[in-house]
């Protein structure tokens, strides 16, 4: 079962934006349970820096889910959303819709997600991942976390850019404890790369959980 990203760049706001239009291509194979294929699909970065991409990101998420639904109508598809901004955004730092099989509810919710906030380039990536992994209602079946973002987490190990939290996550989250929790729940991780500013993050993530698309 194919899945694709097609984020089109609409701005040159970020100095290290990718030069091509297509971010990645990979595949997802749902698991079977009682002859019904099951797929849990959810995360997206949604601060101001994502403004040139967020509409395209929404379109791509909808393309993925539409493709799955139409390619295999018997699939039991549950979709959810977890968006993250930054610590300076207070109560708006995290925004989520738990998994639902009501596709129209999901698409309506996506349209309501607006990019804003973020005082520096690093964002609350680990907080967003942790929210999606620990607090969303993952059920049996193939569990997929689709992460689309253009910024690294906080911490000098992830970036040399100006950082309001250079010592890392202020709540004590680390890439290792978040990603190991993800592995323990058998969640497959996919990343949609937008800028080279996430390269160090991806290197660190792969050092913890191995290769991923």
C-alpha positions in Angstrom: 0.0 0.0 0.0 1.6 3.2 -1.1 1.8 6.5 0.7 3.4 9.7 -0.6 4.2 13.3 0.4 3.9 16.2 -2.0 4.7 19.3 0.0 5.1 22.2 -2.4 7.3 25.1 -1.3 5.5 28.4 -1.6 8.2 30.6 0.1 11.9 30.9 0.6 11.5 32.0 4.2 13.7 29.2 5.5 17.3 29.3 4.2 17.8 25.6 4.0 14.6 24.5 2.3 14.8 21.5 0.1 15.3 22.2 -3.6 12.8 19.6 -4.8 9.1 19.4 -4.4 8.6 15.9 -3.2 9.6 15.0 0.3 9.6 11.3 0.4 7.8 8.1 -0.9 7.4 5.0 1.1 4.8 2.3 1.9 2.5 1.1 4.7 1.2 -2.4 5.0 -1.8 -2.6 7.5 -2.0 -5.6 9.8 -4.9 -8.0 9.7 -7.2 -8.9 12.6 -10.2 -11.1 12.1 -10.0 -10.5 8.3 -10.2 -6.7 8.8 -7.1 -4.6 8.1 -6.5 -2.0 10.8 -4.5 1.1 10.5 -3.9 3.9 13.1 -2.5 7.0 11.4 -1.5 10.2 13.1 1.7 14.7 13.9 2.4 17.9 12.5 4.5 21.0 13.4 2.2 24.0 13.2 4.1 27.3 14.1 4.6 30.3 11.8 7.5 28.7 10.0 5.2 26.1 8.6 2.9 28.6 7.0 4.3 28.1 3.5 3.8 24.3 3.9 0.9 23.7 6.2 -1.9 23.7 3.6 0.2 21.3 1.5 0.8 19.2 4.5 -2.9 19.0 5.2 -3.5 18.1 1.5 -0.9 15.3 1.8 -2.3 13.9 4.9 -5.7 13.8 3.2 -4.2 12.2 0.1 -2.7 9.4 2.2 -6.0 8.7 4.0 -8.1 9.0 0.9 -5.7 6.6 -1.0 -6.0 4.1 1.8 -9.7 4.3 2.0 -10.3 4.0 -1.7 -7.6 1.3 -2.3 -8.9 -1.0 0.4 -12.5 0.0 1.5 -12.5 -2.9 4.0 -9.8 -1.3 6.0 -10.6 -0.2 9.6 -8.9 3.2 9.4 -8.6 5.5 12.4 -7.0 8.8 12.0 -5.9 11.4 14.6 -3.9 14.6 14.8 -1.3 16.0 17.2 0.1 19.4 16.4 2.9 21.1 18.3 4.2 24.6 18.6 6.6 25.9 21.2 6.8 26.4 25.0 6.3 30.1 24.6 2.8 29.4 23.2 1.3 28.4 26.5 -2.0 26.5 26.3 -1.6 26.5 22.5 1.7 24.6 22.6 0.0 21.3 21.8 -3.2 20.7 19.8 -4.7 17.3 19.3 -7.7 15.3 18.0 -7.7 11.7 19.3 -8.1 8.8 16.9 -11.5 8.6 15.2 -13.1 6.5 12.5 -15.2 9.5 11.6 -13.3 10.7 8.5 -15.3 13.9 8.0 -14.7 14.9 11.6 -10.9 14.5 11.0 -10.9 16.5 7.7 -12.9 19.3 9.3 -10.5 19.4 12.2 -7.5 19.6 9.9 -9.0 22.7 8.2 -9.2 24.4 11.6 -5.5 24.1 12.4 -3.6 27.4 12.0 0.1 28.0 12.0 1.2 30.5 14.6 3.7 31.0 17.4 7.3 29.9 17.9 9.8 32.5 19.0 12.9 30.7 17.7 13.5 28.0 15.1 13.7 25.0 17.5 10.2 23.8 18.5 8.6 21.5 21.0 9.2 18.4 18.9 9.7 16.0 21.8 6.6 17.3 23.6 4.5 16.8 20.4 5.9 13.3 19.9 5.3 12.4 23.5 1.7 13.7 23.4 1.0 11.6 20.3 2.6 8.5 21.7 1.5 8.6 25.3 -1.9 10.3 25.3 -3.6 9.3 22.1 -5.7 6.1 22.1 -3.7 3.7 20.0 -5.5 0.4 19.3 -4.4 -2.9 17.9 -3.4 -3.0 14.2 -0.7 -1.2 12.3 0.3 2.0 14.2 1.7 4.7 12.1 3.0 8.1 13.3 3.4 10.4 10.3 5.5 13.4 11.4 5.8 16.5 9.2 8.0 19.3 10.4 10.6 21.8 9.5 12.4 22.5 12.8 14.6 20.5 15.2 13.8 20.0 18.9 15.3 22.3 21.6 18.9 21.5 22.7 22.4 22.1 21.5 22.7 18.5 20.6 20.1 19.1 17.9 21.0 22.5 16.5 23.6 25.3 16.6 20.8 27.9 15.9 19.6 30.4 18.5 17.6 28.4 21.1 15.5 29.6 24.0 16.0 26.2 25.7 19.6 25.3 24.8 19.7 22.6 27.6 16.9 20.8 26.0 13.3 20.1 26.8 12.3 22.0 30.0 10.1 19.1 31.2 13.0 16.7 31.0 11.9 14.8 27.9 14.7 13.3 25.9 14.8 11.8 22.4 15.7 8.5 23.9 12.9 8.1 26.4 10.3 9.4 23.9 11.4 7.2 21.0 11.9 4.1 23.2 8.3 4.6 24.4 7.2 4.7 20.8 9.1 1.5 20.0 7.5 -0.2 23.1 4.1 0.5 21.6 5.1 -0.9 18.2 4.4 2.5 16.5 6.0 2.9 13.0 7.6 6.3 12.5 7.7 8.2 9.2 9.1 11.7 8.8 8.3 14.2 6.0 11.4 16.3 5.7 11.0 19.9 4.6 14.3 21.6 5.5 17.9 20.5 6.2 17.5 22.0 9.7 16.1 18.6 10.8 19.1 16.6 9.6 20.8 16.4 13.0 17.6 15.4 14.6 17.1 12.6 12.1 20.6 11.4 12.7 20.0 11.3 16.4 16.6 9.6 16.0 18.1 6.9 13.7 20.8 6.3 16.3 18.1 5.4 18.8 15.5 3.5 16.8 17.4 2.6 13.6 16.5 3.4 10.0 13.1 4.8 9.1 11.6 6.4 5.9 
